[in-house]
Amino acid sequence: MTTGARGVPFWSLPEIEASIAGTLAHLAEGGIVAYPTETVYGFGGAIDSASVERLVAMKHRPSGKPFLLLISGSEMIERLGLQLSRSASQLAARFWPGPLTLVLSGGERRVSPRLRGPEGGIAVRWTSHPGLQRLISAMGDPLTSTSANRPGLPPAMSAGDVLSSWSAEIASGTIRLLDGGTLEASAPSTVVDCTTKRLRVIRPGAIAASALRESVPDLIGDR
């Protein structure tokens, strides 16, 4: 399934709606999608093991460095059997949807082991990108996510950046490129480990630790 030389328009509401059926069909076949988020362009696919392994192979992802999951609502966390502690729930209530990734316990029966990080949890973010929210809601399941750049290159901030690095894969239909225009420069999402009693910042990002401590005063890390 090819996407054309410049990808599939994914900017206006009519474009987003027009893209959904083809994108869902591509994902159902185990394909990989390149898409805009609230931070950078990402790659993702379905959460079944075969789809995850295709993404691992394409990105040459080393063992122990998993992808995160993008969701469009808290009910997806419950369906996956992931656990939100009281402190994690406070952060989610304040900062989701948005650039905050929470590493959560649970999900052993529903989530591929490849998505589990070294701390034993699954990284999850409720995306604030409206087009991506619509796509994930239409899927009914989370979308895996990793940056859409080749190793050693800067994050992709436009569909053109993705096309310049992955033109062969896009032309062959391996990657379906959703063109959401050029994104504004942004820090990556802040990542918080919620698998232990005291929450800990494991990657500083768009939301400062000082802001997080307004909800969880005993948060560890990032000063």
C-alpha positions as CSV (number, residue, x, y, z in Angstrom):
1,M,0.0,0.0,0.0
2,T,1.8,3.2,-1.2
3,T,1.2,6.6,0.3
4,G,2.5,8.8,-2.5
5,A,5.7,10.8,-2.7
6,R,4.6,13.4,-0.1
7,G,2.5,11.3,2.2
8,V,-1.1,11.5,3.2
9,P,-2.5,15.0,4.2
10,F,-3.1,15.0,7.9
11,W,-3.6,18.7,8.8
12,S,-7.3,19.8,8.6
13,L,-10.2,17.9,10.2
14,P,-11.5,16.7,6.7
15,E,-7.9,15.5,5.8
16,I,-7.6,13.7,9.1
17,E,-11.0,12.0,8.7
18,A,-10.2,11.0,5.1
19,S,-6.9,9.4,6.2
20,I,-8.4,7.2,8.9
21,A,-9.7,4.2,6.9
22,G,-6.5,3.8,4.9
23,T,-4.3,4.1,8.0
24,L,-6.3,1.6,10.0
25,A,-6.0,-0.9,7.1
26,H,-2.3,-0.3,6.9
27,L,-1.9,-0.9,10.7
28,A,-4.1,-4.0,10.5
29,E,-1.6,-5.4,8.0
30,G,1.2,-4.8,10.4
31,G,2.4,-1.7,8.7
32,I,4.3,1.2,10.3
33,V,2.9,4.8,10.4
34,A,4.9,8.0,10.6
35,Y,2.8,10.7,12.3
36,P,3.0,14.2,13.9
37,T,2.7,14.4,17.7
38,E,2.7,17.4,20.2
39,T,6.6,17.1,20.2
40,V,8.2,15.5,17.1
41,Y,7.2,13.2,14.3
42,G,7.1,9.6,15.5
43,F,6.9,6.0,14.1
44,G,4.4,3.5,15.4
45,G,2.1,0.6,14.8
46,A,-0.3,-1.8,16.5
47,I,0.7,-3.3,19.8
48,D,0.6,-7.0,18.8
49,S,4.0,-8.8,19.0
50,A,4.4,-9.1,15.2
51,S,3.9,-5.3,14.6
52,V,6.2,-4.4,17.5
53,E,8.9,-6.7,16.1
54,R,8.6,-5.0,12.7
55,L,9.2,-1.6,14.3
56,V,12.1,-3.0,16.3
57,A,13.7,-4.3,13.1
58,M,13.2,-1.1,11.1
59,K,14.6,1.1,13.9
60,H,17.4,-1.4,14.8
61,R,16.2,-0.9,18.3
62,P,18.5,-2.5,20.9
63,S,17.2,-4.8,23.6
64,G,16.1,-3.0,26.7
65,K,15.2,0.2,24.9
66,P,11.4,-0.1,24.4
67,F,8.9,2.1,22.7
68,L,6.2,4.0,24.5
69,L,2.5,3.8,24.0
70,L,0.3,6.7,22.9
71,I,-3.3,6.6,24.2
72,S,-6.4,8.8,23.6
73,G,-8.1,8.2,26.9
74,S,-7.6,6.7,30.4
75,E,-9.9,3.7,29.6
76,M,-7.0,2.3,27.5
77,I,-4.9,2.1,30.6
78,E,-7.5,0.0,32.4
79,R,-8.0,-2.3,29.3
80,L,-4.2,-3.0,29.3
81,G,-4.2,-3.8,33.0
82,L,-1.7,-1.0,33.8
83,Q,-1.7,0.4,37.3
84,L,-2.0,4.1,38.2
85,S,-0.9,4.8,41.7
86,R,-2.5,7.7,43.6
87,S,0.5,9.9,42.8
88,A,0.6,8.9,39.2
89,S,-3.2,9.6,38.9
90,Q,-2.5,13.1,40.3
91,L,0.0,13.8,37.6
92,A,-2.3,12.4,34.9
93,A,-5.2,14.5,36.1
94,R,-3.1,17.6,35.9
95,F,-0.9,17.1,32.8
96,W,-2.8,14.8,30.5
97,P,-3.3,15.1,27.6
98,G,0.2,16.5,27.1
99,P,3.9,15.9,26.9
100,L,4.2,13.8,30.1
101,T,5.1,10.1,29.8
102,L,4.3,7.9,32.8
103,V,6.0,4.5,33.3
104,L,3.4,2.2,34.8
105,S,3.4,-1.3,36.3
106,G,1.1,-4.1,35.1
107,G,0.0,-5.1,31.7
108,E,1.7,-8.5,31.8
109,R,-1.1,-10.3,29.9
110,R,-1.8,-7.6,27.3
111,V,1.4,-5.8,26.4
112,S,4.3,-7.3,24.5
113,P,7.4,-7.8,26.7
114,R,9.4,-5.8,24.1
115,L,7.5,-2.7,25.4
116,R,8.7,-3.2,29.0
117,G,11.6,-1.0,30.1
118,P,14.5,-1.8,32.4
119,E,12.6,-0.5,35.4
120,G,9.9,-3.1,34.6
121,G,7.2,-0.7,33.5
122,I,5.3,0.3,30.4
123,A,5.7,4.0,29.2
124,V,2.4,5.6,28.3
125,R,1.4,9.1,27.2
126,W,-2.0,10.6,26.5
127,T,-1.2,12.6,23.4
128,S,-2.6,16.1,23.0
129,H,-2.3,16.1,19.2
130,P,-5.9,16.2,17.9
131,G,-5.3,14.2,14.7
132,L,-3.5,11.5,16.6
133,Q,-6.1,11.4,19.2
134,R,-8.7,10.8,16.5
135,L,-6.6,8.0,14.9
136,I,-6.0,6.2,18.2
137,S,-9.7,6.5,19.2
138,A,-10.6,5.0,15.8
139,M,-8.1,2.1,16.4
140,G,-9.5,1.4,19.8
141,D,-6.0,0.5,21.0
142,P,-2.8,2.4,21.9
143,L,-0.3,3.2,19.2
144,T,3.4,2.4,19.7
145,S,5.7,5.4,19.4
146,T,9.4,6.1,18.8
147,S,11.1,9.0,17.1
148,A,10.9,9.0,13.3
149,N,14.6,9.8,12.8
150,R,17.5,7.5,11.9
151,P,20.1,6.9,14.7
152,G,22.4,9.9,15.1
153,L,20.1,12.4,13.2
154,P,18.0,15.1,14.8
155,P,14.3,14.5,15.6
156,A,12.1,14.9,12.6
157,M,10.0,18.1,12.8
158,S,8.2,17.8,9.5
159,A,7.0,15.3,7.0
160,G,9.8,16.4,4.7
161,D,12.4,15.4,7.4
162,V,10.8,11.9,7.5
163,L,10.7,11.6,3.7
164,S,14.3,12.6,3.3
165,S,15.5,9.8,5.6
166,W,13.0,7.1,4.8
167,S,12.1,7.7,1.1
168,A,12.5,4.1,0.0
169,E,10.4,2.7,2.9
170,I,7.7,5.3,2.2
171,A,7.7,4.6,-1.6
172,S,7.4,0.9,-1.0
173,G,4.5,1.3,1.4
174,T,6.3,-0.1,4.4
175,I,5.8,3.3,6.1
176,R,2.6,5.3,5.7
177,L,3.5,9.0,6.2
178,L,0.8,11.2,7.7
179,D,1.8,14.8,6.7
180,G,0.8,17.1,9.5
181,G,3.0,20.0,8.4
182,T,6.0,21.4,10.2
183,L,5.9,21.2,14.0
184,E,7.0,24.0,16.4
185,A,10.2,23.3,18.2
186,S,9.5,21.6,21.5
187,A,11.3,19.7,24.2
188,P,10.6,16.0,24.4
189,S,8.0,14.7,26.9
190,T,9.0,14.5,30.5
191,V,9.3,10.8,31.6
192,V,8.4,9.8,35.2
193,D,8.9,6.4,36.6
194,C,5.7,5.4,38.6
195,T,6.7,1.8,39.3
196,T,8.0,2.5,42.8
197,K,6.4,4.2,45.9
198,R,8.2,7.5,45.2
199,L,7.8,8.8,41.7
200,R,11.1,9.7,39.9
201,V,11.9,11.8,36.8
202,I,14.0,9.6,34.5
203,R,14.1,12.1,31.6
204,P,13.6,15.9,31.9
205,G,11.5,17.4,29.2
206,A,8.7,19.8,28.4
207,I,7.2,19.8,31.8
208,A,9.5,21.0,34.6
209,A,10.0,19.0,37.8
210,S,8.9,22.0,39.7
211,A,5.5,22.0,38.0
212,L,5.2,18.2,38.7
213,R,5.9,18.8,42.4
214,E,2.9,21.0,42.7
215,S,0.9,17.8,42.4
216,V,3.5,15.3,43.8
217,P,5.7,17.1,46.3
218,D,8.0,14.2,47.1
219,L,8.9,13.6,43.4
220,I,12.6,12.5,43.0
221,G,14.9,13.8,40.3
222,D,15.6,16.6,37.9
223,R,16.5,18.9,40.8
